[in-house]
Amino acid sequence: IKSKQPSSSNNNEENNNNNSLSCASLLQRPNSWGEAWRVNVQEFKEHWHDFFLDIYYNEENGAIDVILLSMELPFTIIRKLTNPVPCDGYYCRPLVAVSIILSPLWLWYYFNDQFGYDLSSTYIGYIFCSAALVVGIIVMRYAPGGDGPMDLYMVVPLTLYGFAIAATWLDSIADKLVELLELFGILLEIPSTIMGLTFLAFGNSLQDLIANVSLSRKGLSTMAVTACLAGPIFNLCIGLGLGFMALLKSTGKEEIHVKFPKNIKTGFYFTLANCVLIVIAGVFVGKGVLGRGYGYLACGLYLAYVVTSLYV
């Protein structure tokens, strides 16, 4: 009696089945706390392994990109460990859990640095830290593994919380960049007006410029124009409103007298001129279409604004 030897095709099928089962086990929720710990540790190691491979072994990254990403690496790691991102494409169950647990440490630093308020000195800070710890453990235990996705009732509050954390990061980074600009202006003896008109304005608007140009090239011109107008309106209304609210609260004053220097008044005048130019070029001349001529006029208007502000 000859025993039938398994063929190579059967072995391949068994391996594929085992791989599919292992992948399915990662996507499923753990059945016990011990299994949750083992799977989360494995996913956490795999995430950081892929993260470093994407920086140092990515063929699309040149030498300059690797150097810049390496310089940014400590801040990127801290940001990833304190800002929960449960969205598709960025989901990692243990990283979401750890970032929720460690997010109170970042908020403690932020409020202490920006407002001089120590969260650990009040019972609110301890309650907040305890709640973050409980939520992080729940995510680690009951959230799906792999690429998710998480349930909607968990994604919505965690996304809003991550958005708030991201806003504090942006505020802190912007504050440090302004301080660096002031330092460079003092060292190089460059007036603050010129620094604001050039380096600060370019750096603050470069990301929006790239995004809006990309939208226009993809045929989403209406969305690009809307973003160009909605961004400054948001900054003027919400930024100034919340900024003055924080200033009034920190100083204890009921009102603050504001004096507009000549360069800010010049900015107001050129902003109104640009709005009038958009209406004339888009409504009366272009009949709902902004042509290439408006782009040239807008660029010339900005150059005139910069020159006028420097000599006013």
DOMAR-795300 format. One record per residue: residue number from 0; residue in one letter; x, y, z of N, C-alpha, C in turn. Coordinates in pm, whole numbers. Each point is the difference from the previous one (the first is absolute). Layout:
NULUM  NUM  A  X  Y  Z  X  Y  Z  X  Y  Z
...
This chain:
NULUM  0  I  86  -118  0  -86  118  0  89  122  0
NULUM  1  K  -18  83  -101  80  121  -11  -80  119  52
NULUM  2  S  67  74  84  -66  121  52  9  111  -103
NULUM  3  K  -102  76  -8  -7  108  -97  70  124  56
NULUM  4  Q  103  45  -71  76  116  45  -76  127  -38
NULUM  5  P  -1  100  91  -69  126  -32  76  74  -108
NULUM  6  S  -72  52  -96  61  75  -110  39  140  45
NULUM  7  S  84  65  -83  43  136  32  -116  97  -4
NULUM  8  S  -97  -27  -89  -115  90  -7  -81  -4  128
NULUM  9  N  -10  -122  59  -72  -9  128  73  76  109
NULUM  10  N  135  -8  1  77  74  99  -21  151  -15
NULUM  11  N  -1  45  -124  -22  143  -23  -137  43  47
NULUM  12  E  -100  -87  -25  -133  32  46  -7  8  152
NULUM  13  E  70  -92  66  1  2  147  68  127  52
NULUM  14  N  112  39  -63  68  121  43  -87  123  -20
NULUM  15  N  -70  5  -115  -88  113  -25  -113  5  102
NULUM  16  N  -51  -119  34  -107  -4  100  49  47  135
NULUM  17  N  124  -41  36  55  44  128  22  150  3
NULUM  18  N  50  54  -114  21  144  -6  -132  76  9
NULUM  19  S  -102  -52  -68  -130  67  6  -58  -7  140
NULUM  20  L  22  -114  68  -49  -11  136  71  96  93
NULUM  21  S  135  14  -17  73  94  85  -44  142  -24
NULUM  22  C  -24  36  -129  -49  134  -31  -138  22  58
NULUM  23  A  -83  -103  -8  -135  13  55  3  16  151
NULUM  24  S  96  -69  65  11  15  145  42  139  40
NULUM  25  L  82  65  -86  38  138  29  -117  95  -16
NULUM  26  L  -87  -26  -99  -113  87  -23  -108  -18  106
NULUM  27  Q  -8  -117  60  -100  -25  102  42  62  132
NULUM  28  R  -100  18  86  27  51  134  56  -113  87
NULUM  29  P  94  31  89  58  -106  84  -106  -64  89
NULUM  30  N  22  -127  30  -94  -74  84  33  8  148
NULUM  31  S  121  45  34  39  8  140  99  115  16
NULUM  32  W  26  36  127  95  107  26  141  -40  -38
NULUM  33  G  34  -127  22  133  -46  -38  21  3  -150
NULUM  34  E  -100  -44  -74  9  6  -145  6  145  -48
NULUM  35  A  -78  87  65  3  141  -39  139  59  19
NULUM  36  W  66  -34  110  134  53  25  99  -51  -105
NULUM  37  R  -4  -129  -30  94  -57  -97  -21  59  -140
NULUM  38  V  -125  9  -43  -28  51  -135  35  148  -10
NULUM  39  N  -30  77  104  31  143  -4  150  25  -2
NULUM  40  V  75  -78  77  146  14  -4  54  -32  -138
NULUM  41  Q  -54  -106  -63  44  -37  -134  -32  110  -101
NULUM  42  E  -121  54  4  -39  106  -93  81  126  25
NULUM  43  F  31  30  125  77  119  33  141  -10  -58
NULUM  44  K  62  -117  15  134  -20  -57  -2  8  -153
NULUM  45  E  -101  -62  -61  -9  3  -146  -22  141  -52
NULUM  46  H  -78  80  73  -25  138  -44  129  82  -3
NULUM  47  W  77  -8  107  124  79  5  105  -55  -95
NULUM  48  H  -2  -130  -24  91  -58  -99  -30  55  -139
NULUM  49  D  -128  1  -35  -40  56  -130  25  151  -6
NULUM  50  F  -15  66  112  21  146  6  145  35  -33
NULUM  51  F  95  -70  61  141  29  -26  42  -48  -139
NULUM  52  L  -59  -110  -47  30  -44  -137  -46  104  -101
NULUM  53  D  -112  64  25  -53  100  -93  89  124  -4
NULUM  54  I  76  24  104  90  116  2  134  -32  -63
NULUM  55  Y  62  -109  42  139  -27  -36  17  -98  -116
NULUM  56  Y  -106  -72  -37  13  -97  -109  -103  24  -110
NULUM  57  N  -52  120  -4  -96  36  -104  76  60  -119
NULUM  58  E  -16  -61  -116  73  46  -117  -43  139  -46
NULUM  59  E  -119  43  38  -48  132  -39  64  112  83
NULUM  60  N  60  -33  113  63  99  86  145  21  -43
NULUM  61  G  33  125  -33  137  31  -31  82  23  124
NULUM  62  A  125  37  -20  90  22  115  -49  116  85
NULUM  63  I  -44  107  -65  -49  117  76  -126  -35  77
NULUM  64  D  -89  -79  -62  -122  -41  69  32  -83  124
NULUM  65  V  97  -90  -11  37  -83  115  59  85  112
NULUM  66  I  83  98  -37  59  88  102  -107  82  71
NULUM  67  L  -92  57  -77  -106  81  60  -94  -85  85
NULUM  68  L  -35  -118  -48  -86  -89  79  69  -47  127
NULUM  69  S  132  -19  -6  75  -39  120  3  113  102
NULUM  70  M  14  123  -47  -3  114  90  -137  17  64
NULUM  71  E  -102  -33  -75  -138  13  50  -43  -121  81
NULUM  72  L  78  -107  -1  -41  -127  57  -38  7  149
NULUM  73  P  77  65  88  -42  4  141  -137  64  20
NULUM  74  F  -26  110  -73  -129  67  13  -112  -85  -60
NULUM  75  T  30  -70  -109  -100  -87  -62  -40  -114  93
NULUM  76  I  98  -57  67  -29  -110  93  -86  49  116
NULUM  77  I  36  116  56  -79  55  111  -142  32  -46
NULUM  78  R  -12  56  -120  -134  33  -52  -83  -127  -20
NULUM  79  K  59  -105  -56  -74  -123  -24  -41  -66  132
NULUM  80  L  81  17  105  -29  -62  129  -98  80  84
NULUM  81  T  -36  120  -42  -91  84  79  -123  46  -77
NULUM  82  N  -8  -31  -129  -114  45  -82  -70  -122  -60
NULUM  83  P  -115  -40  54  -70  -119  -53  -60  27  -138
NULUM  84  V  25  -92  -94  -53  10  -137  -66  -133  -33
NULUM  85  P  -133  -12  19  -69  -127  -28  -54  -10  -142
NULUM  86  C  43  86  -92  -56  6  -134  60  -109  -89
NULUM  87  D  -71  -30  -108  47  -99  -97  129  48  -66
NULUM  88  G  91  -94  -21  128  32  -60  107  33  101
NULUM  89  Y  -39  40  121  95  32  106  -27  -80  127
NULUM  90  Y  -94  -94  -10  -45  -70  120  102  -103  45
NULUM  91  C  30  4  129  82  -101  67  -53  -11  143
NULUM  92  R  -60  -112  32  -70  -14  128  88  31  121
NULUM  93  P  118  -60  16  80  32  119  48  144  1
NULUM  94  L  27  59  -117  44  139  -3  -113  93  41
NULUM  95  V  -123  -28  -42  -114  80  43  -17  -9  151
NULUM  96  A  12  -121  55  -15  -18  144  110  73  77
NULUM  97  V  124  -16  -44  112  66  70  -10  151  -10
NULUM  98  S  -39  52  -117  -11  144  -16  -111  59  86
NULUM  99  I  -108  -74  19  -106  47  90  52  6  144
NULUM  100  I  73  -102  40  52  -5  138  102  109  24
NULUM  101  L  86  28  -99  107  99  18  -41  143  -36
NULUM  102  S  -118  17  -60  -43  135  -40  -11  98  117
NULUM  103  P  -40  -41  122  -1  97  110  137  58  32
NULUM  104  L  108  -75  -26  134  55  23  28  116  -94
NULUM  105  W  -41  -15  -126  18  111  -94  -87  120  38
NULUM  106  L  -125  -26  40  -87  110  40  52  70  123
NULUM  107  W  61  -76  92  60  63  117  112  96  -41
NULUM  108  Y  86  -45  -92  108  87  -49  -57  120  -74
NULUM  109  Y  -101  -21  -84  -54  109  -81  -61  109  87
NULUM  110  F  -87  -38  92  -65  100  84  99  67  94
NULUM  111  N  100  -74  46  101  59  86  89  97  -77
NULUM  112  D  30  -31  -127  86  85  -80  -73  121  -55
NULUM  113  Q  -124  -17  -43  -74  108  -64  -73  90  99
NULUM  114  F  -56  -58  104  -86  77  91  49  -1  144
NULUM  115  G  107  -75  29  49  -8  138  -95  -75  92
NULUM  116  Y  -81  -88  -55  -99  -76  77  47  -143  16
NULUM  117  D  11  -46  123  49  -134  31  -119  -93  18
NULUM  118  L  -20  -92  -95  -112  -94  10  13  -94  119
NULUM  119  S  124  -31  38  20  -95  110  -28  62  136
NULUM  120  S  -22  130  5  -24  65  129  -147  -3  41
NULUM  121  T  -88  -48  -88  -143  -4  30  -52  -143  -18
NULUM  122  Y  -116  -24  60  -61  -132  -12  -48  -27  -142
NULUM  123  I  -24  106  -79  -44  -19  -139  108  -73  -80
NULUM  124  G  125  35  25  108  -67  -70  6  -148  31
NULUM  125  Y  -20  -37  128  4  -141  39  -119  -77  -60
NULUM  126  I  -116  64  -2  -117  -64  -61  22  -21  -149
NULUM  127  F  57  101  -65  25  -10  -144  102  -109  -30
NULUM  128  C  106  -9  78  101  -104  -20  -59  -139  23
NULUM  129  S  -84  -13  101  -62  -130  27  -94  -41  -113
NULUM  130  A  -77  99  -51  -92  -31  -111  78  -40  -125
NULUM  131  A  111  70  -28  82  -35  -116  58  -140  14
NULUM  132  L  42  -36  121  55  -134  23  -106  -107  -23
NULUM  133  V  -121  22  49  -107  -97  -16  -37  -15  -148
NULUM  134  V  -13  112  -70  -37  -6  -142  109  -69  -81
NULUM  135  G  127  29  31  109  -66  -70  0  -150  21
NULUM  136  I  -27  -44  120  -4  -143  27  -118  -65  -72
NULUM  137  I  -113  69  -4  -117  -54  -71  30  -15  -149
NULUM  138  V  67  100  -59  36  -9  -142  96  -116  -23
NULUM  139  M  95  -16  89  97  -109  -15  -66  -137  10
NULUM  140  R  -103  -9  80  -66  -129  24  -108  -32  -102
NULUM  141  Y  -81  99  -36  -120  -30  -78  1  54  -142
NULUM  142  A  95  86  -35  4  55  -136  50  -106  -98
NULUM  143  P  -43  6  -126  48  -97  -99  146  24  -35
NULUM  144  G  68  -106  -39  141  12  -37  18  24  -148
NULUM  145  G  126  -11  -44  29  21  -140  -29  141  -45
NULUM  146  D  -66  12  -116  -38  130  -53  -137  46  47
NULUM  147  G  -58  -73  95  -131  38  51  -111  -42  -95
NULUM  148  P  -104  81  -16  -17  130  65  -68  -12  136
NULUM  149  M  13  105  80  -70  5  128  -148  30  -24
NULUM  150  D  -80  -30  100  -142  32  -8  -21  151  0
NULUM  151  L  -109  43  -63  -24  142  -18  -15  72  134
NULUM  152  Y  -63  -63  97  -21  66  129  132  20  76
NULUM  153  M  105  -73  -41  132  21  59  84  95  -85
NULUM  154  V  -18  -4  -132  82  83  -88  -31  147  17
NULUM  155  V  -127  36  10  -39  141  2  59  74  121
NULUM  156  P  -21  -45  124  59  74  113  152  -2  1
NULUM  157  L  61  -113  -41  145  -6  -1  58  92  -108
NULUM  158  T  -68  11  -114  46  90  -105  -10  145  44
NULUM  159  L  -110  37  65  -14  136  51  105  31  106
NULUM  160  Y  27  -98  85  104  18  101  138  14  -64
NULUM  161  G  28  -83  -100  126  12  -72  13  133  -72
NULUM  162  F  -112  51  -53  3  131  -66  35  109  100
NULUM  163  A  -55  -8  121  32  99  103  148  -8  39
NULUM  164  I  52  -121  13  143  -16  32  86  57  -112
NULUM  165  A  -39  -27  -125  75  53  -115  0  152  -1
NULUM  166  A  -113  61  40  -7  146  5  98  56  103
NULUM  167  T  13  -68  114  98  47  100  142  -15  -51
NULUM  168  W  26  -107  -78  133  -15  -60  29  114  -97
NULUM  169  L  -97  32  -86  19  109  -95  22  133  72
NULUM  170  D  -74  24  105  15  124  75  138  9  64
NULUM  171  S  45  -110  57  131  0  65  113  18  -103
NULUM  172  I  -11  -71  -113  103  12  -104  2  140  -58
NULUM  173  A  -118  57  -24  -6  137  -54  62  100  97
NULUM  174  D  -24  -19  128  58  90  100  152  -8  0
NULUM  175  K  52  -122  -10  147  -15  -3  59  55  -129
NULUM  176  L  -70  -13  -112  50  55  -126  4  152  4
NULUM  177  V  -100  61  60  1  146  13  116  45  87
NULUM  178  E  26  -72  108  114  35  85  132  -14  -76
NULUM  179  L  11  -105  -83  122  -17  -80  15  114  -101
NULUM  180  L  -111  41  -62  6  112  -94  44  128  69
NULUM  181  E  -52  24  118  42  118  75  149  -6  34
NULUM  182  L  47  -120  36  142  -15  33  87  27  -123
NULUM  183  F  -36  -60  -115  77  23  -122  -7  146  -44
NULUM  184  G  -115  62  20  -12  141  -35  91  87  85
NULUM  185  I  13  -34  127  88  77  89  147  -24  -37
NULUM  186  L  34  -128  -25  140  -31  -31  43  60  -134
NULUM  187  L  -89  -2  -99  32  51  -133  -38  146  -18
NULUM  188  E  -56  60  106  -41  141  -3  -101  27  -112
NULUM  189  I  -98  -90  -12  -108  15  -98  -124  47  75
NULUM  190  P  -66  106  -46  -121  48  69  -109  -107  4
NULUM  191  S  -78  3  107  -105  -100  16  -106  10  -110
NULUM  192  T  -19  120  -53  -98  16  -108  42  -80  -123
NULUM  193  I  126  7  -36  48  -75  -116  -6  -150  26
NULUM  194  M  33  -41  122  -8  -143  33  -143  -51  -12
NULUM  195  G  -95  82  45  -140  -42  -9  -51  -4  -142
NULUM  196  L  44  98  -82  -47  7  -139  61  -108  -88
NULUM  197  T  115  -52  38  70  -96  -87  -2  -140  60
NULUM  198  F  89  -26  95  19  -137  50  -126  -53  67
NULUM  199  L  -59  78  91  -118  -50  72  -119  -18  -93
NULUM  200  A  -21  96  -91  -113  -10  -92  17  -117  -96
NULUM  201  F  122  -18  -53  24  -110  -92  -16  -135  70
NULUM  202  G  61  -12  117  -9  -127  73  -141  -34  43
NULUM  203  N  -79  103  35  -136  -24  46  -93  -38  -115
NULUM  204  S  30  45  -120  -92  -19  -113  49  -103  -101
NULUM  205  L  123  -49  16  56  -90  -102  -79  -129  -12
NULUM  206  Q  -41  -57  113  -75  -126  -4  -135  19  -70
NULUM  207  D  -69  112  32  -127  27  -68  22  24  -149
NULUM  208  L  110  66  -36  29  24  -141  17  -131  -76
NULUM  209  I  77  -92  56  22  -129  -66  -130  -78  -12
NULUM  210  A  -81  0  107  -126  -74  -3  -97  59  -102
NULUM  211  N  -11  132  -5  -94  63  -93  44  -17  -145
NULUM  212  V  130  8  -26  49  -21  -137  -26  -145  -43
NULUM  213  S  19  -95  92  -27  -140  -32  -147  -22  -31
NULUM  214  L  -89  65  76  -142  -12  -27  -35  58  -136
NULUM  215  S  60  112  -34  -28  63  -129  46  -89  -115
NULUM  216  R  116  -62  13  50  -87  -107  -85  -124  -17
NULUM  217  K  -69  -41  106  -88  -117  -10  -139  36  -50
NULUM  218  G  -20  127  -34  -130  43  -50  -97  46  106
NULUM  219  L  43  6  126  -87  44  110  23  148  28
NULUM  220  S  -19  82  -103  30  142  12  -93  70  99
NULUM  221  T  -128  -40  1  -95  63  93  40  -26  144
NULUM  222  M  40  -122  29  46  -32  136  125  79  36
NULUM  223  A  92  17  -97  124  74  26  -29  146  31
NULUM  224  V  -89  62  -79  -35  140  25  -70  15  135
NULUM  225  T  -88  -95  30  -70  4  129  99  -11  116
NULUM  226  A  100  -88  -14  100  -15  106  84  126  15
NULUM  227  C  30  65  -113  78  124  7  -73  108  78
NULUM  228  L  -131  4  -13  -78  103  70  -38  -43  142
NULUM  229  A  -28  -130  17  -44  -47  132  112  2  103
NULUM  230  G  125  -27  -45  112  -1  95  23  134  66
NULUM  231  P  16  111  -76  17  131  65  -119  43  84
NULUM  232  I  -122  -34  -46  -118  36  80  3  -72  134
NULUM  233  F  37  -128  -3  10  -76  126  106  60  91
NULUM  234  N  116  36  -57  107  57  82  -41  135  60
NULUM  235  L  -66  84  -81  -39  132  48  -110  -8  106
NULUM  236  C  -98  -85  -24  -113  -7  93  32  -85  123
NULUM  237  I  33  -126  -24  24  -92  112  133  29  67
NULUM  238  G  106  23  -81  131  25  59  3  126  84
NULUM  239  L  -49  110  -57  -2  124  78  -96  -9  117
NULUM  240  G  -116  -64  -23  -98  -9  108  52  -79  120
NULUM  241  L  50  -120  -26  53  -81  109  126  61  60
NULUM  242  G  82  66  -84  120  64  51  -31  113  97
NULUM  243  F  -97  84  -34  -36  109  90  -72  -52  124
NULUM  244  M  -77  -108  -15  -63  -59  119  106  -49  98
NULUM  245  A  103  -68  -51  107  -48  87  78  116  60
NULUM  246  L  22  106  -78  73  116  51  -79  71  110
NULUM  247  L  -130  16  -21  -82  64  104  -4  -84  127
NULUM  248  K  -6  -131  -15  -4  -87  118  133  1  74
NULUM  249  S  111  1  -74  131  -4  66  35  132  66
NULUM  250  T  -43  113  -59  31  132  57  -103  47  101
NULUM  251  G  -122  -58  -3  -104  42  91  -65  132  -37
NULUM  252  K  23  48  -120  -58  127  -44  -134  -25  -70
NULUM  253  E  -85  105  3  -128  -10  -67  7  44  -146
NULUM  254  E  97  82  -33  18  43  -137  146  31  -27
NULUM  255  I  38  -9  -125  138  25  -40  -2  96  -118
NULUM  256  H  73  108  13  8  98  -106  107  -44  -100
NULUM  257  V  -39  -7  -126  88  -46  -106  30  116  -94
NULUM  258  K  127  18  -29  43  100  -97  58  -70  -121
NULUM  259  F  -54  31  -114  45  -64  -123  116  79  -60
NULUM  260  P  117  -62  -11  110  69  -69  -29  13  -149
NULUM  261  K  84  77  -66  -26  29  -141  8  -123  -88
NULUM  262  N  90  -93  33  12  -119  -85  -123  -89  9
NULUM  263  I  -66  -6  118  -123  -79  11  -114  68  -74
NULUM  264  K  -8  133  11  -101  71  -78  21  -22  -150
NULUM  265  T  126  -1  -42  29  -27  -142  -47  -139  -39
NULUM  266  G  18  -98  88  -49  -134  -28  -151  -5  -15
NULUM  267  F  -72  76  85  -145  7  -12  -42  58  -135
NULUM  268  Y  66  107  -41  -36  64  -126  24  -94  -119
NULUM  269  F  113  -70  1  29  -91  -111  -91  -123  4
NULUM  270  T  -42  -43  119  -95  -110  9  -134  39  -61
NULUM  271  L  -46  121  30  -124  49  -61  15  14  -151
NULUM  272  A  118  47  -43  24  12  -145  -4  -136  -68
NULUM  273  N  55  -101  63  -3  -135  -58  -142  -54  -7
NULUM  274  C  -79  26  103  -140  -45  -3  -77  67  -113
NULUM  275  V  22  130  -17  -65  70  -111  47  -56  -133
NULUM  276  L  130  -31  -9  54  -55  -124  -61  -136  -32
NULUM  277  I  -22  -84  103  -62  -130  -22  -142  16  -53
NULUM  278  V  -75  92  59  -138  22  -43  -4  49  -145
NULUM  279  I  87  97  -34  0  55  -136  43  -106  -101
NULUM  280  A  112  -72  31  53  -97  -95  -89  -123  -12
NULUM  281  G  -61  -44  111  -79  -122  -3  -145  17  -38
NULUM  282  V  -60  113  40  -143  19  -23  -26  79  -127
NULUM  283  F  64  118  -11  -33  90  -111  79  -33  -127
NULUM  284  V  128  -31  13  83  -26  -117  -6  -147  -41
NULUM  285  G  29  -90  93  6  -142  -34  -131  -73  2
NULUM  286  K  -109  67  47  -132  -64  5  3  -132  76
NULUM  287  G  60  3  119  8  -119  84  128  -79  -13
NULUM  288  V  94  48  -80  127  -70  -21  114  96  27
NULUM  289  L  97  -43  83  120  80  26  107  -41  -101
NULUM  290  G  37  90  -88  96  -30  -104  142  19  44
NULUM  291  R  92  -23  -95  142  12  27  38  145  31
NULUM  292  G  -71  95  -60  31  141  25  -15  38  146
NULUM  293  Y  -100  -58  68  -15  30  142  120  -48  80
NULUM  294  G  56  -114  -39  118  -51  71  117  95  -8
NULUM  295  Y  23  55  -120  109  97  -15  -27  126  82
NULUM  296  L  -123  49  -6  -34  120  77  12  -24  150
NULUM  297  A  -41  -119  48  9  -30  143  146  -7  46
NULUM  298  C  88  -64  -81  142  -4  35  61  140  1
NULUM  299  G  -37  82  -99  49  138  0  -51  79  118
NULUM  300  L  -125  -26  40  -56  68  117  75  -38  127
NULUM  301  Y  40  -128  11  75  -42  119  139  64  4
NULUM  302  L  67  7  -114  131  65  -4  -12  147  35
NULUM  303  A  -106  64  -48  -22  140  37  -26  15  149
NULUM  304  Y  -70  -96  58  -25  4  145  128  -12  79
NULUM  305  V  87  -94  -41  127  -19  74  86  126  -10
NULUM  306  V  12  55  -119  84  121  -19  -59  117  78
NULUM  307  T  -132  15  -6  -64  111  70  17  -14  151
NULUM  308  S  -15  -121  51  12  -21  146  143  28  48
NULUM  309  L  99  -29  -82  139  22  41  36  148  5
NULUM  310  Y  -67  79  -80  36  141  -8  -101  92  66
NULUM  311  V  -107  -57  57  -97  83  70  53  36  139
